[in-house]
C-alpha cells in the first residue's frame, strides 16, 4: 500500500467515523455495527455495546492469553474522538479499514 493510499484510507475512515457519530439515527443498526467492528479490531474484544446517549462503552476484553474475558465499562464523553483514537496505521489494520469502508459505504448508499 502506498503512502497516498494509506492517507486516503485513514482520511475516509475518520470521515466515516465523524459521519456515523453525527448521523446515527438514520441507520442505527448500521452505525452500531461499524462502531463495534472498529472497537473489536482495536481491543480484540469479545462483546462490545456502545451507548451513544450516555457516551459509554461496555466491552469484554481478553485475559490470560485469550482464555477468558473481563468486562469493562468506559465512560468516554466523546465517542467520535475515542473511535478516532483507536485507528492504527499498520498494513493489516489499513487492509481491514479498506474493507470496512467498502462495505459500509455500499450499505449506506443502498439505504
VENCORZI-V864080 format. One record per helix or strand of 2 or more residues. SS is the DSSP state (h for helix, s for strand). FROM is the first residue (numbers start at 0). LEN is the number of residues. If there is no record, write none. Layout:
SS,FROM,LEN + SS,FROM,LEN
This chain:
h,2,20 + h,23,3 + h,27,16 + s,47,4 + s,55,8 + s,67,8 + h,78,7 + h,90,20
